[in-house]
Amino acid sequence: MTKRRKKIAFFIISIPIIIVVLHFNFYFAFKKVIHADKSVNPIATNYFAHAMLADIGAKLIHDYMFVDYDSLILKPLLSLEDYLFQIGKKYINPDNIAEEGAWWALLHMDKYGLIKTRNDKSMGLSRLSNEESLAIRNKAYSYFLTIVDSGVKGIDLKDKEFSAVYALFVIPFKNISEIYPGATKDERMGRYWNDKNNYKKEFVSYQKYKKYIFRNPYYKEKYIIINNAIISRLFDLLAFNYLNNHQDDLCGPLLDDYLTILASPGVEPNNIGKPRMRNIKVILSVTANACHERKSDIISIQKKFHNGGK
């Protein structure tokens, strides 16, 4: 074997060794950051951490090499990620399902399109069957309730937990009207607006999320994206009440929350987005006519958003 071939062979053999060394280097560093030594289910945490590092590798390839998540190139990494996560689930203590939920959200929120570094919808919820989409939404909603009610015990995911809860708040109801039966978009939207059970779930998750974020130190760092999610949720709730002639609910505490957040200094037309801006104008218009006691406040906010969304 020539020296050149020996060098090539050495290089090829070295690649997996380097990958393994880097993986474990990041793995042990990551465990220190999240205080894995305090985990109430250490074996599960170890597997989840390995899965997270596989996900980070997949995300780097996805973002910087422009490889979609459903490509054959990423399939081995994503399969490894899921395999490690499923093993971790087996070691979760029943009273700490919240940790499982947090890791699940962190591993999936990019793929489901909640954080878009580029326009890749290959694994978005809209690409799934209605049954698959509903199953994921229900899982996310269940994880959301578990985390906000009991919290993640032992480890400290810091701002990653806050991001996970945001994902679990959004995923269950993101473009949910698409999974309702109907030949047209209007038919599906009509069934969505008449679904009282879905309204109750959206209402419960909003109330719990509101309490969660305002006691969390990371809210101020991410207030724009969080406020936009809350504004969208309040639109859904207020629109449901308007379309179903629930006058008291339309003009009650939900409207108070809506007006308060729209009036806050951090919420401006230039960081709202046109679709959300149009929804804001619709709600302000109908509530100005229906909620006479709040009309002056509504008009004041209408002026603030007068030129937005055109």
C-alpha positions as CSV (number, residue, x, y, z in Angstrom):
1,M,0.0,0.0,0.0
2,T,1.4,3.4,-1.0
3,K,1.8,6.2,1.5
4,R,-1.1,8.1,-0.2
5,R,-3.4,5.2,0.2
6,K,-2.4,4.8,3.8
7,K,-3.2,8.4,4.5
8,I,-6.6,8.1,2.8
9,A,-7.3,4.9,4.8
10,F,-6.2,6.5,8.0
11,F,-8.4,9.5,7.3
12,I,-11.5,7.3,6.6
13,I,-10.9,5.3,9.8
14,S,-10.3,8.5,11.8
15,I,-13.7,10.1,10.9
16,P,-16.0,7.8,13.0
17,I,-13.5,8.0,15.9
18,I,-13.5,11.8,15.8
19,I,-17.3,11.8,15.7
20,V,-17.5,9.5,18.7
21,V,-14.9,11.6,20.6
22,L,-16.7,14.9,19.8
23,H,-20.1,13.4,20.7
24,F,-19.0,12.3,24.1
25,N,-17.1,15.5,24.7
26,F,-20.3,17.5,24.0
27,Y,-22.4,14.9,25.9
28,F,-20.5,15.3,29.2
29,A,-20.4,19.1,28.8
30,F,-24.2,19.1,28.1
31,K,-24.9,17.0,31.2
32,K,-23.0,19.5,33.4
33,V,-25.1,22.4,31.9
34,I,-28.4,20.7,32.8
35,H,-27.2,19.4,36.1
36,A,-27.9,15.8,35.1
37,D,-26.4,14.5,38.3
38,K,-29.5,15.8,40.0
39,S,-31.9,13.9,37.8
40,V,-34.6,11.8,39.5
41,N,-34.3,9.3,36.6
42,P,-30.6,9.5,35.6
43,I,-30.7,6.6,33.0
44,A,-33.6,8.3,31.2
45,T,-31.8,11.6,31.3
46,N,-28.6,10.1,29.8
47,Y,-30.5,8.6,26.9
48,F,-32.4,11.8,26.3
49,A,-29.2,13.8,26.3
50,H,-27.7,11.5,23.7
51,A,-30.9,11.9,21.6
52,M,-30.6,15.6,21.9
53,L,-27.0,15.6,20.5
54,A,-28.1,13.4,17.6
55,D,-30.8,16.0,16.9
56,I,-28.3,18.9,17.1
57,G,-26.2,17.0,14.5
58,A,-29.2,16.6,12.2
59,K,-30.1,20.2,12.7
60,L,-26.7,21.4,11.7
61,I,-26.8,19.3,8.5
62,H,-30.4,20.5,7.8
63,D,-29.6,24.2,8.3
64,Y,-26.1,24.6,6.8
65,M,-26.1,21.9,4.1
66,F,-29.8,22.6,3.1
67,V,-30.9,19.0,3.5
68,D,-34.6,18.5,4.3
69,Y,-35.6,16.5,7.3
70,D,-37.3,13.8,5.3
71,S,-34.2,13.1,3.2
72,L,-32.3,9.8,3.2
73,I,-29.2,11.6,4.3
74,L,-30.8,12.5,7.7
75,K,-32.8,9.3,8.1
76,P,-30.0,7.4,10.1
77,L,-29.5,10.3,12.5
78,L,-33.2,10.8,13.0
79,S,-33.7,7.1,13.5
80,L,-30.9,7.1,16.1
81,E,-32.5,10.1,17.8
82,D,-35.9,8.4,18.0
83,Y,-34.3,5.1,19.2
84,L,-32.5,6.8,22.0
85,F,-35.6,8.8,23.0
86,Q,-37.7,5.6,23.1
87,I,-35.2,3.9,25.4
88,G,-35.1,6.9,27.7
89,K,-38.9,6.8,28.0
90,K,-38.7,3.3,29.5
91,Y,-36.7,4.6,32.4
92,I,-38.9,7.7,33.2
93,N,-40.4,7.7,36.7
94,P,-44.2,8.0,36.5
95,D,-44.1,11.2,38.6
96,N,-41.7,12.9,36.2
97,I,-43.4,12.5,32.8
98,A,-42.8,16.3,32.5
99,E,-39.1,15.6,31.7
100,E,-40.1,13.2,28.9
101,G,-42.4,15.9,27.5
102,A,-39.8,18.6,27.6
103,W,-37.3,16.4,25.7
104,W,-40.0,15.4,23.2
105,A,-40.8,19.0,22.4
106,L,-37.1,20.0,22.0
107,L,-36.5,17.1,19.6
108,H,-39.6,17.8,17.5
109,M,-40.3,21.6,17.5
110,D,-37.9,22.3,14.5
111,K,-39.3,19.4,12.5
112,Y,-42.9,20.6,13.0
113,G,-42.0,24.0,11.8
114,L,-42.2,26.1,15.0
115,I,-38.7,27.4,14.7
116,K,-38.0,28.1,11.0
117,T,-34.3,28.6,10.1
118,R,-35.3,27.9,6.4
119,N,-38.5,27.0,4.5
120,D,-38.6,23.3,5.0
121,K,-42.1,21.8,5.5
122,S,-41.1,18.2,4.8
123,M,-42.1,17.0,8.2
124,G,-44.7,19.7,9.1
125,L,-48.0,18.8,10.6
126,S,-49.7,19.6,7.3
127,R,-47.8,16.7,5.6
128,L,-49.3,14.1,8.0
129,S,-52.6,12.3,7.8
130,N,-55.4,13.7,9.9
131,E,-55.1,10.8,12.3
132,E,-51.3,11.2,12.7
133,S,-51.7,15.0,13.1
134,L,-54.4,14.5,15.8
135,A,-52.3,12.0,17.6
136,I,-49.3,14.4,17.8
137,R,-51.5,17.3,18.8
138,N,-53.0,15.2,21.7
139,K,-49.6,14.0,22.8
140,A,-48.3,17.6,22.8
141,Y,-51.3,18.8,24.8
142,S,-50.9,16.1,27.4
143,Y,-47.2,16.9,27.8
144,F,-48.0,20.6,28.1
145,L,-50.4,20.0,31.0
146,T,-47.9,17.8,32.7
147,I,-45.1,20.3,32.6
148,V,-47.1,23.4,33.5
149,D,-48.8,21.6,36.4
150,S,-45.9,19.7,37.9
151,G,-42.7,21.0,36.3
152,V,-39.6,19.1,35.3
153,K,-38.0,17.6,38.4
154,G,-34.3,17.3,39.1
155,I,-32.5,18.6,36.0
156,D,-32.4,22.2,35.0
157,L,-33.1,22.7,31.3
158,K,-33.1,26.5,31.8
159,D,-34.4,28.4,28.7
160,K,-34.8,25.1,26.9
161,E,-37.7,24.1,29.1
162,F,-39.3,27.5,28.4
163,S,-38.9,26.8,24.6
164,A,-40.3,23.3,25.1
165,V,-43.4,24.7,26.8
166,Y,-43.9,27.3,24.1
167,A,-43.8,24.5,21.5
168,L,-46.3,22.4,23.5
169,F,-48.5,25.4,23.8
170,V,-48.6,26.0,20.0
171,I,-48.4,22.5,18.4
172,P,-51.9,21.2,19.6
173,F,-53.7,24.0,17.8
174,K,-51.4,25.1,15.0
175,N,-53.6,25.2,11.8
176,I,-55.9,22.8,13.5
177,S,-58.9,23.6,11.2
178,E,-57.1,21.7,8.5
179,I,-57.9,18.3,10.1
180,Y,-61.7,19.0,10.4
181,P,-63.9,17.3,7.8
182,G,-65.2,19.3,4.9
183,A,-64.8,19.7,1.2
184,T,-63.8,23.3,1.4
185,K,-61.7,25.5,3.7
186,D,-64.9,27.3,4.8
187,E,-66.6,24.1,5.7
188,R,-63.6,23.0,7.8
189,M,-63.4,26.4,9.5
190,G,-67.1,26.3,10.2
191,R,-66.8,23.0,12.1
192,Y,-63.7,24.3,13.9
193,W,-65.5,27.4,15.1
194,N,-68.4,25.2,16.4
195,D,-66.2,22.7,18.3
196,K,-66.9,23.4,22.0
197,N,-64.5,20.7,23.2
198,N,-61.6,22.3,21.2
199,Y,-62.5,25.7,22.6
200,K,-62.3,24.3,26.2
201,K,-58.8,22.9,25.5
202,E,-57.6,26.1,24.0
203,F,-59.0,28.1,26.9
204,V,-57.4,25.8,29.5
205,S,-54.0,25.8,27.8
206,Y,-54.2,29.6,27.5
207,Q,-55.0,30.1,31.2
208,K,-52.2,27.7,32.3
209,Y,-49.7,29.2,29.9
210,K,-50.4,32.7,31.1
211,K,-49.6,31.7,34.6
212,Y,-46.5,29.8,33.6
213,I,-44.8,32.5,31.5
214,F,-45.3,35.4,33.9
215,R,-43.5,33.4,36.7
216,N,-40.7,32.4,34.4
217,P,-37.5,34.5,34.2
218,Y,-37.0,33.8,30.4
219,Y,-40.3,35.5,29.4
220,K,-38.6,38.9,29.0
221,E,-35.9,37.4,26.7
222,K,-38.5,35.9,24.3
223,Y,-41.5,38.2,24.8
224,I,-42.1,39.0,21.1
225,I,-42.6,35.4,20.0
226,I,-44.5,34.6,23.2
227,N,-46.8,37.6,22.9
228,N,-47.5,36.8,19.3
229,A,-48.5,33.2,20.3
230,I,-50.8,34.6,23.0
231,I,-52.3,37.2,20.7
232,S,-53.1,34.4,18.2
233,R,-54.7,32.2,20.9
234,L,-56.8,35.1,22.2
235,F,-58.0,35.8,18.7
236,D,-59.2,32.1,18.4
237,L,-61.0,32.3,21.8
238,L,-62.6,35.7,21.2
239,A,-63.6,34.8,17.6
240,F,-65.3,31.6,19.0
241,N,-67.3,33.7,21.5
242,Y,-68.3,36.2,18.8
243,L,-69.4,33.6,16.3
244,N,-71.3,31.7,18.9
245,N,-73.0,34.8,20.3
246,H,-71.4,34.4,23.8
247,Q,-71.6,38.1,24.6
248,D,-70.5,37.9,28.2
249,D,-67.4,35.8,27.3
250,L,-66.6,38.1,24.4
251,C,-66.5,41.2,26.5
252,G,-65.1,39.6,29.6
253,P,-61.6,38.8,31.0
254,L,-60.3,37.4,27.7
255,L,-60.9,40.8,26.1
256,D,-59.2,42.5,29.0
257,D,-56.1,40.3,28.4
258,Y,-56.2,41.0,24.7
259,L,-56.4,44.8,25.1
260,T,-53.7,44.7,27.8
261,I,-51.2,42.9,25.7
262,L,-52.0,44.9,22.6
263,A,-51.4,48.1,24.6
264,S,-48.1,47.0,26.0
265,P,-44.9,48.8,24.7
266,G,-43.4,45.5,23.4
267,V,-46.2,44.9,21.0
268,E,-45.9,47.0,17.8
269,P,-47.3,46.7,14.3
270,N,-43.8,46.0,12.8
271,N,-43.3,42.8,14.8
272,I,-46.9,41.4,14.5
273,G,-47.0,40.2,10.9
274,K,-49.8,40.8,8.4
275,P,-52.1,37.8,9.0
276,R,-52.1,38.4,12.8
277,M,-52.6,42.2,12.2
278,R,-55.7,41.5,10.1
279,N,-57.1,39.3,12.9
280,I,-56.4,42.1,15.4
281,K,-58.3,44.6,13.3
282,V,-61.3,42.2,13.0
283,I,-61.5,41.6,16.8
284,L,-61.1,45.2,17.6
285,S,-63.8,46.1,15.2
286,V,-66.4,43.6,16.4
287,T,-65.7,44.3,20.1
288,A,-65.9,48.0,19.6
289,N,-69.5,47.5,18.5
290,A,-70.4,44.8,21.0
291,C,-68.5,45.8,24.2
292,H,-69.7,49.4,24.8
293,E,-68.0,49.7,28.3
294,R,-64.6,49.1,26.7
295,K,-65.2,51.1,23.5
296,S,-62.8,54.0,24.5
297,D,-60.0,51.5,25.3
298,I,-60.6,49.7,22.0
299,I,-60.6,52.8,19.9
300,S,-57.3,53.9,21.5
301,I,-55.7,50.6,20.5
302,Q,-57.2,50.8,17.1
303,K,-55.3,54.0,16.5
304,K,-52.1,52.3,17.5
305,F,-52.6,49.6,14.9
306,H,-54.3,51.8,12.3
307,N,-51.5,51.7,9.6
308,G,-50.4,48.1,10.3
309,G,-51.3,45.0,8.1
310,K,-51.9,46.9,4.9
